[in-house]
Amino acid sequence: MNITTSGLFLIVCIGLGIWMKKDSSFRKREFLAVSLFWILLVATPAGADGVNKVQDAIGNGARSATETVNDVSSK
């Protein structure tokens, strides 16, 4: 399983949206600042390396969980 950069960005956007709705003191300026931070973080070469590490970690975790479920269900 591999999460694309767009998928990871979508997850972050959903999290920001939930945070914005639940926090009554949240300002639109803060939302723009945090969004720009994430866009710049992912758009830089160092950010792209970080995204690849996250993708590998999530992919390895999903693969391990799938193998565990398959092993338990085959017994």
C-alpha positions in Angstrom: 0.0 0.0 0.0 1.3 3.4 -0.9 -0.2 6.7 0.0 0.4 9.3 -2.7 1.4 12.8 -1.9 -2.0 14.0 -2.9 -3.6 11.5 -0.5 -1.4 12.6 2.4 -2.2 16.2 1.6 -5.9 15.4 1.6 -5.7 13.7 5.0 -3.9 16.9 6.3 -6.6 19.1 4.8 -9.4 17.0 6.4 -7.6 17.3 9.8 -7.3 21.1 9.4 -11.0 21.3 8.4 -12.1 19.4 11.5 -9.8 21.5 13.7 -11.2 24.7 12.2 -14.8 23.6 12.8 -14.2 22.5 16.4 -12.2 25.5 17.5 -14.4 28.6 17.8 -11.5 30.9 18.2 -9.9 29.7 15.0 -9.2 32.5 12.5 -9.1 32.3 8.7 -5.6 33.9 8.7 -4.3 31.0 10.9 -5.9 28.4 8.5 -4.1 30.1 5.5 -0.8 30.2 7.4 -1.0 26.5 8.3 -2.1 25.5 4.8 0.8 27.4 3.2 3.2 25.9 5.7 2.1 22.3 4.6 2.2 23.2 0.9 5.7 24.6 1.2 6.8 21.7 3.4 5.7 19.1 0.8 6.9 21.2 -2.2 10.5 21.4 -1.1 13.0 18.6 -1.8 13.5 18.0 2.0 9.7 17.9 2.4 9.4 15.4 -0.4 12.0 13.1 1.3 9.9 13.4 4.5 6.7 12.5 2.6 8.5 9.4 1.2 9.5 8.3 4.7 5.9 8.7 5.9 4.7 6.8 2.9 7.1 4.0 3.6 6.2 3.9 7.3 2.5 3.8 6.7 2.9 1.2 3.9 5.1 -1.0 6.1 2.6 -0.8 8.9 -0.3 -1.7 6.6 1.6 -4.6 5.1 2.4 -5.9 8.6 -1.2 -5.6 9.7 -2.4 -7.4 6.6 0.1 -10.2 7.0 -0.9 -10.6 10.7 -4.6 -10.7 9.8 -4.0 -13.3 7.1 -1.9 -15.4 9.4 -4.5 -15.4 12.2 -7.4 -16.0 9.8 -5.7 -18.9 8.1 -5.3 -20.9 11.4 
